[in-house]
Amino acid sequence: MAKAQSKQRPLQGEREQTEEAPFRSYALDRAEGPRFHVRLVEDTQRLYPAHKHDYFQILYFLTEAPSQRIGLTLHKPVPGTVFFVAPMVPHQVRFDQATRCVVLYFDLDFLRPGVPRSHPISELVRLAPELTPFAWQNHLPFNVRQDQADRVERALRSMMRQASADSVYATEVIRAELALMLASLCQDYEAEFAELSAKLPIVGRDSGHMRRISEFIGENYIRGPSLDEAAHAVHLSRSRLCALVRQYTGTTFNMLIRELRIEDARERLVLTDDPIGQIAYGVGYQDEKYFLRAFKNSVGMTPTAYRMKQTKAMAAPVAGRLSASRAVPSAEVPRREQ
């Protein structure tokens, strides 16, 4: 990605930082062929910092969970929420102790051997239409109904069993289950996809611009890039960049940067024991007092009060949820909470 040659000026009270969101893979090595993996995540508390990877990822939530950020969009999972993370899309994933989530990832050539990996997602949907949810992730809420959840969970259970099976046919069964699960969900949302296609074509000038904008901001919001630097990096004029950001997010470039930082801080307050000053620095503020003011203006309370409130709210239901989840074998997908 192109970068501005001139040194940019950080926002007031915020620090200058040179790191970008890394390319990070939590997947197995490709040495033995295309990757596929599925697992149930529970009884864990973890914040995966902003990162991106070269495989497709599906997150299926059986419980409520902390907010997740995909691209520039923040999502709050509920039982039955499905997230589709396309390759090279910056995202942050957060789990708390009460979260139960099935994480599945796969390479394109696992699902579709012979389809080149070089195509962008907007082009891939023409060659592999079952991947359409990955193109529309931030435009539709994929919160499945009970009948859809039953179908998804059956497919996930089957893939988990096959993944641990000693069978020469297991890979083909997994590939078929994955394709059927995705294609069935596409049929469920076919009308919504058609309506969106008429309003926001996934193949077109704006889609490419927004992909570059999303990648740049997702990788750089902590260090506070200037508008000039962002415009240079995504090959747009300042006015065109501002217009696209407002059209697709409803806010300004600078406000979007601040919102992403404050949301990042909120999650770190809940999911880590880091001191307030360390969190402030971690999300881009070199002045802790400035961070405290910005946080209170945005959230309505101080970081300390927010941490105490969220910790108290989480404490009561955790014990009951965890006792129920421990009764479920680790190789099985429990039913989603009603």
Secondary structure by P-SEA (a helix, b strand, c coil): cccccccccccccbbbbccccccccccccccccbbbbbbbbccbbbbbccccccbbbbbbbcccccccccccbbbbbccbbbbbbcccccbbbbbcccbbbbbbbbccccccccccccccaaaaaaaccccccccccccccccccaaaaaaaaaaaaaaaaaaaccccaaaaaaaaaaaaaaaaaaaaaaaaaaaaaaccccccaaaaaaaaaaaaaaacccccccaaaaaaaacccaaaaaaaaaaaccccaaaaaaaaaaaaaaaaaccccccaaaaaaaaccccaaaaaaaaaaaccccaaaaaaaaaaaaccaaaaaaaaaaaccccccccccc
